[in-house]
Amino acid sequence: MSTVAANDAKETITELVKKSDAGHDAAIMNRGDPLARLGPPGVDHDVDRAVAVAERILQTAKRIARNNITIDEIKPWTHEGRP
């Protein structure tokens, strides 16, 4: 996700909208704080999936604490679910 200052967003809104339509996200910031997020249409938050991922993270953390998981198992997950 790219970031853009609120003042710059005013000047580049057309470009931001085109990028959003192409699938890119942008966070509009004000003095380092997020104000808004501009993203592609049709992207909804899947609460059930988020809960499932959170549960998986918790289970993984428990396995790491017991030394039952390796970094080689974790690395492929960093790109899971990303296009």
Secondary structure, 3 states (H helix, E strand, C coil): CEEEEHHHHHHCHHHHHHHHHCCCCEEEEECCEEEEEECCCCCCCCHHHHHHHHHHHHHHHHHHHCCCCCHHHHHHHHHCCCC
